[in-house]
């Protein structure tokens, strides 16, 4: 049976049990002080003010006053200690959870990431984790405090006067009924709010990334309309949440007032009959106020509890997919691969039954340059993704150096493969950091990589050279400059297999010549795979594979394929 997500979060706090125990002891002491204060006042009223008993030593009004003040002071100090200690523990717990979520996302295969939008993942790593932080700091200990206080009040009231206790507690069933009705509606509402939060985060992330395109095509109004629709849904859901939350507290207040009125009505009758002391009635009215204060508190915090419960469900929905995560530790360890690649009757589909590759077989020898040509959607990029083991094939076998890639340690496999995409991704930081990726690579190696990639020319013109700051996604560099930096990154990491995916699609002729020179430098002594629309960039490839609808229909070098007079020759004639 699946454990409740909030209980699983609480299990994460076991490491800090000593700290939590200290908080619990503080809570017990605070509650004991709060429970004893009405008894002190009862003694003052009944013994000294009504009965007129003689005062002596600690049994006196001044002594009771000092005791009362000490109880208040002790309660305040212990509350501050408890809050600070619990905040320390909770922040450590949440930091560990946030680290776990981030690590989990990093290990998710692309096949799983495809099912999640960036907004949903961002929401789980930020908003949802923060909701749990709020629960720890604002709710957890207070919840224990409230429950302990309620139990203490019931025990004391029943011990003093069972009949009067029953009168005070007659309203409790009605409170339970109303609370259950409202909480069901609140939970459903929170699910909607969390879903909409993820959609809004995703919308923001997508539109910020594509803002240039939005402005180029004057799509501001259309995107504003789409956002307004999402925002209106969130607005309505938030109003529903506020309405439900605001209805709970007044309902508890009404029953609180009703309980006090019943106590006063019944108690005054007994006082008139001399079967009840005034101090007892005073103590009971105070205890009832104390009794309903935690209920009011719980009503207010129920909002947080429900939000945290939904957030916990969403977080563990993600974390429970551990079986699907990439395993970076198992598999056969290999050093530097030679780079011989072989596909044996490979079938692959992103979605079941929708084959992208159909019975694909080919062999690329060590050190060869192979090019893949075909229309968009033919399966070229899929082949690259499969070699890097971003996806698992349904049929067939992929071998590198005669070893099934499923048997190779994933870290070792990807350490031997470097992919340069059409849309180069650069991290925020310096040029040096983007080339080394914080690996232990010397400046000498970096400088040589920049030279071989032909990136050194434009870097020399930068004010800070290799320490030049790269803004988000490298937006201040041209597409060609980003490509050259990606080549430098590849050379610095020295892979045995180099993959070039449409890298020359969107650059000018001058930059293309630099890139071609860079490709020649990178391709030396390593297996190179090229996907290109510009056939001029692959004329010198050792092998060219023409792909149509997931199948290899032609293969050979440029001269062989031109003599064949097939589809490749037709493409070159265009």
Buried (B, 14 or more C-beta within 10 A) or exposed (E): EEEEBBEBBBEBBEEBEEBBEBBBEBBBBBBBBBBBBBBBBBBBBBBBEEEEEEBEEEEBEEBBEEBBEEBEEBBEEBBEBBBEBBBBBBEBBBEBBBEBBEEBBEBBBEEBEEEBBBBBBBBBBBBBBBBBBBBBBBBBBBBBBBBBBBEBBBEBBBEBBEEBBEBBBEBBEEBEEBBEBBBEBBBBBBBBBBBBBBBBBBBBBBBEEEEEEBEEEEBEEEBEEEBEEBBEBBEEBBEBBEEBBEBBBEBBBBBBEEBBEBBBEBBEEBBEEEEBBBBBBBBBBBBBBBBBBBBBBBBBBBBBBBBBBBBBBBBBEBBEEEEEBBEBEEBEEBEEBBBBBBBBEBBBBEEEEEBBBBBBEBBBBBBBBBBBBBEEEBBBBBBBBBBBBBBEBEBBBBBBBEBEBBEBBBBBBBBBBBBBBBEBEBEEBBBBBBBBEEEEBEEEBBBBBBBBBBBBEBBEEEEEBBEBEBEEBBEEBEBBBBBBBBBBBBBBBBBBBBBBBBBBBEBEEEBBEBBBBBBEBBBEEBBBBBBBBEBEBBEBBBBBBBBBBBBBBBBBBBEEBBEBEBBBBEBBEE
